[in-house]
Amino acid sequence: MLANLTGVKHAQLLDENCAIARSSGIVGERWVWVILRQAFNGARRFEDFQRGIGLARNVLTDRLNWLVDHGILERRAYGEHGARNEYRLTAKGRALFPAYSALMQWGNEWTDLPAPPVDLLHKPCGHRVDVRVVCSECGQDIDAHDTEPVVGRGLVMHRAAR
């Protein structure tokens, strides 16, 4: 189904007819998830990101621009005469929250941390959150054994266009 990706450059993933490859081409860049962590935790200004991550200014600028270019963050002017920018998650960026939460939970469990450095708290009920994947139709928990890939419209359209 997917072309052989050996030797494929990161940016070339954006041209694949595969949601995982394309997503990886955007959010698989180095430092992106750490920047998104800061954004989900309320960082908006360049200095907030810099202080929270400690990344070199030029690299942070490059990654913030990458996320803006891909519609995950938007740049908004603030300050006197709009001389400075802040970065806000767009709807597309906020849609990454389930993946961010799952990645955090996976890291807490599988990266040899002695204990989770941060938990997510569900503010309305006051409980800590565990990520679950459930069927959107029946509400049952699912895992990889409960699913199978089936041909989608995008594959049919891709084949028809060739």
Residue, then its C-alpha position, 0 to 999 in steps of 0.5 A: m500500500l505504501a511506497n518503499l520509504t528507504g532513503v526518503k527525505h523527511a519533506q518527501l513524506l508530505d507527498e505520500n498518499c498516507a496519513i501517517a507519512r504526511s502527519s510524520g512529515i509535519v509533526g515528526e520534525r525534531w523539537v515539534w512535540v516539545i514546542l507543542r507541549q509548551a503551546f498546550n501548556g499556555a506558552r504564547r510568546f517566543e520568550d515563553f517557548q524559549r524559557g520552557i525549552g531552552l532551544a537555540r533562538n534560531v532553531l526555535t524560530d525555524r520550528l515556530n515558522w514551520l508550525v505556522d506554515h503548516g497551519i498548526l500555530e498562528r502568529r498574532a501581533y501584540g505589543e505597542h504597534g504590533a511590534r512583537n508576535e505571539y503564537r496561538l494554536t489553531a483548530k488544526g493545532r488543537a486537533l493534535f491534543p489527543a495525539y499529544s496526550a497519548l504520546m505523553q502517556w506512552g512516554n510516561e510508561w515506556t521511556d524509563l521515567p521513574a514516575p510521570p513528571v506531569d499528569l493531565l488533570h481534567k479540570p471539570c471533574g478534578h481527576r487525572v486523565d488516562v488516554r483511551v481509544v474508543c470506538s466512535e460508534c459503540g463507545q468500547d475501548i479498542d486496540a490494534h487487535d480490534t481494528e483492520p485497515v480498509v480501503g478508504r476514498g483517498l486510496v480509490m481517488h489516488r488510484a483513479a488519478r494515476 
